[in-house]
């Protein structure tokens, strides 16, 4: 059967794209359209819809929305300027034309050439979206007095980025992403794709380092507050790191307990779920009074209380375990609750002191500039270990025991160096006070500031970690556990060699969710005087300065993206190849 449709001079004869023009209920024109669409799809002429979307977003922003806003000072209202209102040569209009080019390239039939072209256009669009308005901003600042009405007091005029730049950057990134999708479909290797995907960002970073974009107001604010921003970023990072590590330890233990004991799983999951529903400001307020009272107590008095409560909890556990068979079934849930709370008091007190004191120690280590070289070497050692593990999985020649010993030695050396820094930081936090004069406040516990913030963040990290640990362990196939028991493995060996490796990807997903949410929640901790990047966000809100808001928000966004990428790398590095093949 021959098809009565021609496209580009070719008669459509393929049965897979040929349809009957006289099909019942279809007009000849509609039947030809269906045949043509099938032919285009078969021949690879179907467009890259992602790149079309990016092109539409960027061109819409450049044509309809303001590009820049010039203000007589940082706080006063200003004048919005469109792309086509910029005076000079045609390069500003060419930016709009460049945003339209991916719309046509997206219909290229050769997917390989189309992908590389879209990658180049996406990178170029992102770079020029920042570079060309910055050049125009320099000329606008030189003649700022002539732009405002007569009588307007112009002092320290500022250039603010407006909506069109955001649309241009977003559109350029979408075009770049669409091009990378084509390269993935063409099975281009990872390294060329990585270089192509990051080329635009690298160029933008070079422009930033050379001061080419310094005409923007946000960079003016950064030049004035850069040192303070660096300190707040370190505080933000330490908040997230310490609370996530504490939440990982506590959450994994609770998840393991709930997976092992059916009687407590509902209690644990219900409690961590309730904590997650409490608003952060309310949780800060709830923690304020008890932490303030605790901070006034001496270390010796709190230590005595801790020992007595721990002894009481251990006695309750021993007594209830010895009388377990004699306890009626209707009383056993209450016995579990009593055991839970008697042990929760000493363990909770110990956790609060260790988390707050650990935060002060780690922050002291990160803030001290004299320790930065040693700290960078230690962090590089920790980061190099999963990289070497990844290389050993890819290269069979690196499976030699010498490489494994080198990896272990690097990890041990980095751990020893970190412990030495932590010990130095701990001695500086405690100071030279005698033990009798030392109070809990000297360890970092107080009603406002970092203590309620770090404890609240730790509590917020529990739900995803506990839930994913519980889910991962419960989803382990019982047949695999039975096989391990049949081979003579002990319960500890089954846990560390079977259950945890199989549950590791699920647990890491919970850690990723917890970490990304903590990066956002930490910004709110500034309300109670905890510092971090929230200081800039709140100051920007109070002074109606979008630049200060972005100065706090952009580093938090970058931290969240880097954290997610790091967690994905760790998950791939420490997940066994067999489990990865099963997931695929």
MOCORWO-V182792 format. One record per helix or strand. SS is the DSSP state (H for helix, E for strand). FROM is the first residue (numbers start at 1). TO is the last residue. If there is no record, write none. Layout:
BEGIN
ss->SS from->FROM to->TO
ss->SS from->FROM to->TO
END
This chain:
BEGIN
ss->E from->6 to->7
ss->E from->10 to->11
ss->H from->28 to->42
ss->H from->49 to->64
ss->E from->66 to->71
ss->E from->78 to->82
ss->H from->83 to->85
ss->H from->91 to->105
ss->H from->111 to->142
ss->H from->144 to->146
ss->E from->158 to->161
ss->H from->163 to->185
ss->H from->190 to->210
ss->E from->216 to->216
ss->H from->217 to->260
ss->H from->262 to->277
ss->H from->280 to->295
ss->E from->298 to->298
ss->H from->299 to->322
ss->H from->329 to->367
ss->H from->369 to->394
ss->H from->396 to->399
ss->H from->401 to->430
ss->H from->435 to->437
ss->E from->439 to->439
ss->H from->440 to->443
ss->H from->450 to->460
ss->H from->462 to->474
ss->H from->478 to->486
ss->H from->491 to->528
ss->H from->534 to->542
ss->H from->546 to->574
ss->H from->577 to->583
END
